[in-house]
Amino acid sequence: MERENIFLILTFDSTHHAMRAESILKEENIAIKTIPTPRDITLSCGLAIKASVSDKEIIIKMHEDKTLDFKNLYEVSTMDNKRELKKII
């Protein structure tokens, strides 16, 4: 049995927003990875950011404070080649 893997995906309206968010998150020492937007999530600019679920609260707070601009935030869990998406924002 495969171990469950849980992470966050942030999506954006434009490549500019994705690049700006990447810069802001790195400045805050939040570990991220820029990835192509998964097709099963949404149509967007084509870039998304993958982050640890442990950073969810700070990412939500930064979004509420208008420090971080993104289109949607998803919590993704994968286990046994099955993927579940939970839209948070």
Secondary structure as GFF3:
##gff-version 3
##sequence-region A 1 89
A	DSSP	beta_strand	5	11	.	.	.	ID=ss1
A	DSSP	alpha_helix	15	27	.	.	.	ID=ss2
A	DSSP	beta_strand	32	36	.	.	.	ID=ss3
A	DSSP	beta_strand	47	52	.	.	.	ID=ss4
A	DSSP	three_ten_helix	53	55	.	.	.	ID=ss5
A	DSSP	alpha_helix	56	64	.	.	.	ID=ss6
A	DSSP	beta_strand	72	79	.	.	.	ID=ss7
A	DSSP	beta_strand	82	87	.	.	.	ID=ss8
###
